[in-house]
Amino acid sequence: MNTIDYKTEQEIYQKGIAVLYQGLGASGFIRFIQQLDQGHGNYTEERQQWQQEYSVDSILAELDSDGVLK
């Protein structure tokens, strides 16, 4: 009869971390984990809020005659 080796979520997580570290090395592992960060807040709402203060006229007023920000 076959038996099933049931692992807990924590065991699977720990094994996955170990395999990633072994396969990618320390710096590759860190870079991979950093990509998983979801951040916080709502970028779309925040972007719309700070962009409300801008208009074409206000942006053009910030440029010099060469089109470079003053």
DAGIUR-V602195 format. One record per pair of residues at least 6 apart in sequence whose ideal C-beta (glycine too) atoms are under 8 Angstrom apart, sorted by the first residue. I is the first residue (numbers start at 1). J is the second residue. Records with the same first field share a line. If there is no record, write none. Layout:
I=J + J
This chain:
7=15
20=29 + 32 + 33
21=29
24=31 + 32
62=69 + 70
63=69 + 70
64=70
